[in-house]
Amino acid sequence: MKKFRFAALSTALLCVSTVSVVHAEELVVGIFGGSFAEASQTCHIKPFEKKTGATVLTKPGNSAQFAAGVRATRGKSDFDIIYIDNSLATQLKNENLLETIDKSKLTNAGSVAPMAFDPDGKYVAFMTGATVIVYDTTQIKTPPQSWEDLFKPEYKGKLAIGDISGTSGMQFLLALNKLKGGTIENMDPGFEAIKPLAKDSAQLYTQADQLVSMFERKEIAVAVWYPDRAGSAIDAGLPLAVVYPKEGAVGILPTVVIPKGSKNPELALKYIDELLSVDGQTCFAEKKYAGPVNTAVKLSDKAAAIVPIGQNFDKLWLPDPTEVAKNLPGWMKRWQREVAR
């Protein structure tokens, strides 16, 4: 009898275990890597997993890589959520490759700035960022103040700029083009201006955290980079400073989207809600120096000195994502012909 009871109990436990495995939910998230992903684990992913019991599987990459992946699967995405620049999110929206984000199912939507939401409901910005100048205070005693300053001879071989496959590379190209009198329809001034900088730069980086080790080894003294990445590097002990150029930095609205074919769209909505919560936004602003979109967030003085708020936010240039999306494929081809090395 005891053996029977033990066998029955074992069978029951096995069934319960099997059922729990079958019903365990997984969310596959395409996310920016490095310190961004680390802060996301602390501020968003772990709290989300604790609240929902789901497991989040992350795959690092950049906006261009994620957009290419969504196009390749055409409605049968491997991802439930992807982090992506708003211009590429606009491209995917126009190609009908995104699910609609139902605001009525987001409990935190009411305290989020309206500008964070795509008018068509296909993406939501979870932070504000910028493309700025970052420099090593031990190597540079007179800080750069303008995009123009990056052309100074003393920065030759000590400057890093982004490849156009990343947001900073594309935005720096746009900033130079605007500075030199170009327009979205005429990018010639920008391409002519960036060619010598690309040729003389120490690195055309494709992943944002590549610059951390280069600053550590003093291989570079200045870079076109992001304030959030710089803030994390400063916290880690690097002697860096952030400059918002006097012409205005280029604003970034990183977004999250649900690709067509997501296996867990309802769970994805819960994840987005966690991103937009006051706790999630406050944590991410303080740990990752990301400008919050939830208007109820209060920042420390330390975070407020780095994130794009106040005057620095007011001077941000936010290129039209629809126009950028329309022209970006052509710019990328031209970059490969004229700039890449």
Order of alpha helices (4+ residues) and beta strands (2+ residues): alpha-beta-alpha-alpha-beta-alpha-beta-alpha-beta-beta-beta-alpha-alpha-beta-alpha-beta-alpha-beta-beta-beta-alpha-alpha-alpha-alpha-alpha
